[in-house]
Amino acid sequence: MRFVAPTALATDIIMKPVTATLVALSLTAAVMVGPVQAAVKIQEVTSESGVTAWLVEDYTVPIVAVNFAFEGGSTQDPVGKEGLAELMSGLFDEGAGDMPRAAFQEALDLSGAEMSFNVSPDAFYGSLRTLAEDREEAFRLLRLAVNQPRFDAEPLARIRAQMIAGIEARANDPDQAASIAWANAIYGDHPYSRRSEGTPETLATVTADDLKTLHENLFARENLVVGVVGAIDAETLKAELDRVFGALPEKPELRAVERVEPKLDQEIAVSFPVPQASLRLAFPGVERDDPRFFAAYMMNHILGGGTFSSWLFDEVREKRGLAYGVGSSLVNRDHSSALMIGTSTRADRAGETLAVIRDVIARMASEGPTEQELADAKSYIVGSYAINNLDSSAAIAGTLVQLQMDDLGIDYIDRRGDFIEAVTLDEVKAAARDLLSTQPAVMIVGPDASFGGQ
């Protein structure tokens, strides 16, 4: 899952001294997080209304970071109104309660807080960062945004126009064309195949009533998870959880989303007039709660997830200079999983690049990695977790949310290293055989795209 933070211009920092302080303190926190991250103590806090949050108290700097998520994202868009959830995500700071846009944004600026919302296919995310001394006002504004977004006509028209302009600007982007074709081929008519940003036609149908209905259906206490980090204690947080989220409905009204297995064993050629060709491959994945997950994770790191140290990077980039970058990843969604590989190369070398990728995959499936490669992968994956996930208060808050959404347990950070160290070479080789012996879905996007003899 992604967590989007607002970007401040230099002029904004001059005009908003409180926000400048927040940025400076955040940088300080990032520098000082090293010794803190080794002893992250997570508390489970439940308010009187039943809202639960995971809390890490940290008074190193006077900041409070809040991240939260509601299960159900763009897959909840009705057919013909694709883009509804993403459009809604852009409107929460455009007026709330009795405060129209100008008043709300002025109050947010004066508070020095940073508030953002974004959506994925499976969840709707929000975040807030504030100085501890300004917490009450920041939480008041967050309560209004969460509970009483206005969806006024002018902001709705403006944000919709911005989204449509962005869609039209990307119409000649080969990556965009590749993503659309790929989703359609892999997921068929499942909601995962639909464009989360919508189209100009579907966005044009969205009304304020549509937004209000989605908000009412999606924002509820039962499908809410919250992560909080910073200068706030458990009792104070309980009161704030009730203030912000306590008045929401208990249960959401979500559309049922069926599980979908990616459609493999197919070749997709998309002709696009650009000098480069994009390549994508999809293999079976492994669920996050599958006992084989960590073995598959180790295997993927060695295959292509480790970037500069991976087999794919070595063979495609280092030895042959076929691409600037190449990688693989385990993609886990609520209703599907896959192992995916991607790269871009010169159009006239697409066939050669694909052949090299296939050879690397075949070698991994038949031979697997060495004991030393596995040891190196374990060392990197254990050591990099804190850097990638615990390097700031906002990052920790986001990690707390993701751990809850994946149902990994409040002690997962402490146990993770043991899970990784317990993986054996035989288990990694078995995961390679299981996942990579299947005929994949393969896509080429580029000029005169075809598979020829591949």
PyMOL commands that set and color helices and strands:
alter all, ss='L'
color gray80, all
select helices_A, chain A and resi 10-15+17-37+74-76+84-89+101-111+132-147+153-169+174-187+191-193+200-204+208-218+234-245+293-305+307-309+311-318+347-366+371-389+393-405+412-421+425-436
alter helices_A, ss='H'
color red, helices_A
select strands_A, chain A and resi 43-46+52-57+63-71+114-119+123-131+224-230+266-271+276-284+326-333+336-346+441-446
alter strands_A, ss='S'
color yellow, strands_A
deselect
rebuild
show_as cartoon
